[in-house]
């Protein structure tokens, strides 16, 4: 069952699920943040004031009727005025999220807006972003200032000066995906600035990335779901959800594939929230053709070629861990010669230019080998391979933990990796 079904779940169920996810992912505090949904009747369902966000239940959600009548056991959020103001000026917005995620709060304090061109999918997801001057929390004045950033514009997100952020969406999943992606961009930029200066993609590069979704892929007329194939589907879903829980994937990006038999494989689709992916969402690729009526990841052609040229590879993960992306967006060398385990698992990780992962480019499939199990793709992702999917995921975790240690160590002083002689001793003992 889906964790979040915006079509079938009641607004109060949706709100409790999303506020719980925001809280557990460290993007708001016990008392901070609020969510609302405007339903088809014009009623607004909203989180209550002064109720623990970590234990919020459906019975705590408040309904503010179209005529202003309040139904529920608590007072509506003190920030309800700006929720209503947004709905009044932008009727197409049906859900609003406000929170205080650390990276976006940092941008609000320095009075800046994250440049979403730091990764390819963010510009389309986040849309244009406004900046609202400071206003007293809970005041009509603040509501007017925020509404002014939404009114007469295409803004779907607003940075609130010295406060946090507020985002709208066509439904709550749309709003949450935008919220999570924008915070990821902010974190990536901050991490990148710790070790160097981020480099941003051009609009032309992003347009080429978007064109890679294989809408015209050949599809099989019939498909069978054998028991081993169904087992792989579940394994992929378990790993993807685990990656989301570990902060290694976000809703809008992350691809996993597993070889099924010969060069046939199973792969995740685009445009499905990664933390809520289900076995029926997974796409089977057999004989180079996709499952009927399904669209595989835009990187399906890359996965196909990797499996064809590398018989030892049986699983692939592409994702955007926030500390690895600091290296992927600055061009600073990601030196895994930090602790022995990192080098044993990953060896040396090449960083390749943006675009080498597009259809038809053989750079990555021909570069990967038993001694090069992973690569960084500038401004896009970390690609890691392995035999069993759990081994591939383990390598991903080791890589991100290593990158985090390096980023955190950068302000302390010069970093001292293990030397060439020590690396050769590791090679001889563990990889010889």
Protein Blocks (a to p, Z undefined) as FASTA:
>chain_A
ZZbdfklpcfklmmmmmmmmmmmnopacfkgocdddddfkopacdddehiafklccfklp
ccddfkopacdjbdcdfklmmmmmmmmmmmmbcbdcddddfklmmmmmnopaddfklpmk
lmmmnopadddddddehiaklmmmmmmmmgopabfbdcdehibacdddfblklmmmmmmm
mmmmmmmmmmmmmnmccddddfklmmmmmmmpcfkbccdfbdcddfklmmmmmmmmmmmm
mmmmnopacfkbccddddfbhjbccdddehiafklccfklpccdeehiacehiacdfklm
mmmmmmmmmmkbcbdcddddfklmmmmmnopacdfklbfklmmmnmpaddddehjlpghi
aklmmmpcfklmbccdehibccdddfbfklmmmmmmmmmmmmmmmmmmmmnoccddddfk
lmmmmmmmmmZZ
